């Protein structure tokens, strides 16, 4: 049974996540969170030790939600090829992201790099686990004969994540999804060669 306090904390995280993703860690103020939640400062600080704790938990929430959403899309499929394609297709429209403001992995990584070591570690862990999951799927595809043993799982997984994250920021900056569609088409064609 979820307590009222747990529901309130979840509500705060849900309302704060888009703010952090659009404005950045440094750009969000407690007043922004208060306005979005219509709660009091005492209520916010009753659930979080301060802005740093709130920021860390909001980013963790955003990364977890994104990871869950991607996993749901990927695991709906049976074959390794279909799962890798589902991963790519999840990102096909970077202008309409799951959480408003773009990819929380990229957004958090850029800002956390020098100023928020705990958040940087959260993002690094998310990226590492995601790449390992993709590499595992690719290895399953090799083991089942879907892919050639010439395909290197870890390197291809890294390429997928790096290309898609980079394309996400470029497409959002240029205001077009076309380069992402072309990238995904090229990545699928490359995968088909194995």
N, C-alpha and C positions, 0 to 999 in steps of 0.2 A: 504494500500500500504506500503510495506516494504521499508524503506529508504536504501540508500547505506551504511550509518553508521551502521544500524541494521544488514545488510547482512555481513558487515566486522566483526562485533562483533560475529555474529553466526559462521562465518568461523574460527575465532580465537578459539572459544570454541570447535568446532568440531575437529580442529587439535590438540589442547592441551589436550583434554580428554584422548586419548590413552597414551600420555606421562605421565600424572599424574597417570593413572591407572597402568602403568608398572614401573615407577621410584619412585612413591610416591610423596607426597606433598613437602617434604624436598629435594628430589632428583632432582626435576625439577628446572631448572634455566630459567631466562628470555631468555638467549641465546638459550636454547633448543626450546623455543616457537618461537623465531625469526627464527631459522633454519627451523622449521616445517612449519611456515606460509609464510616465505620469505617476511615478513613485516619489517618495521623499528621499532626501539624502541619507537619513538615518536607516531607511529600509535598505538602500543600496549597500551602505557600510555594515549593515547587519549580516550581509551575505558575502561580502568581499572585504579583505583587510585594507584595501586602498586601491588607487588607480592601477598600480602595477599588477596586483593580484587579479583585478577585474580584467585587465588587458590580457594577461596570460591565460585566464580561463575562457575568455571570449575567443581568442585565437585557437585554443585547444578545441573548443566546441565547433568552430567553423571548419577546422581541419578534419575533425571526426565526422561531421555531417557530410562533407565532400567525399571523404573516403567511403563512407557507407553508401552514398548515392552511386559512386562509380562501381563499387563492389556489387551492388544490386543489379546494375546494368550488365556487368561482365558475367556474373554467375548465372544469369538466366540462360546462358548458352552452354551447349554440351562440348563442342570441339574447341581445341586450342585456338585454331584460326578464327573461329567465330568470336571467341572471348577477346582476342587481341583486336579484332575489328570493332567490337563493342566498346572497348576502351577508347580507341581513336574516335569513334562516332560520338561518344559522350561529349567530346570537346569541339564538335563540328561548328557550333555557333558561339564563338567567344563574345559576341556582342550581347547575348542573352544568357548570362551566366547563372548558375544555380543560386548563388548569393549575389545580389546586386553589387557591381563594382569590379567584377572580374574574378580571376582565380585567386582564392585566399592563400594558396601556397605561394604563388609568385609575389603577390602584394605583401604578404608578411615577411617573406624571405628578404626582399629588397630593403625594407625598413629596419628589420631586426638585425641585419648583418653586423652593424657596428655598435648599436645602441641598446639592444635588448637580447642579451645572451641566452636567457631561458627560452624566449620565443624562437630564437635562431635554432636552438637545439630541438624544439618541438617540430619545426619545419623540416630540419635535417632528418629527423626520425621518420616523419611522414614520407618524405621523398625516398629514403632508403627502403622502408617497408614496401612502398608502392613499386619501386624498381625490382625488389626481390620477388614480389608477387608476380609481376609480369615475366620475370626471368623463369620463375617456376612454371608458369603456364607454357612458356615457349619450350622449356625442357620437356614438359609432358607431351607437347606436340612432336618433339624430336623422338621421344621414346615410343610414341604411338605410330610413328611413320608419317605424320602429317607434314613435318618439316625435315629437311636434310640435316645431318649432323654437322654440316658446314656452317650452319647458323649458330652464332655464339650468343647464348641467351642473355648474359649480363650486359654485353655491349649493345645488343639490339634494344634491350629494355631501356638502357640509358639514353640511346638515340631517340626512342619514342618519347620519353618524358622531356628531354631537353628540347626536341623539335616542337612538341606541342606547347610546352610552356612558353618558349620563345615566340612561336607563332601567335599565341594568345595575346601577348602584350603588343606585338606588331599590328595585328588585326584590330585590336581595340583602339590603338593610337591612330591608325589610318581610317577607322570607321567602316571596314569592309570584312566580310567573311570569306571572300573569294580566295585569298592566299591560303587560308586554312583548308578549304576544300581541296585545293590543288596539292597541298602538302599531304593530306590524308590519302588522297588518290595515289601519290607517289610512294608513300610508305607502304600502302597495301600492295602496290605493284612490286616493290622491293621484297616484301615478305613472300609474295607468290613465287619469286625466283628460287626460293628455298624449298 
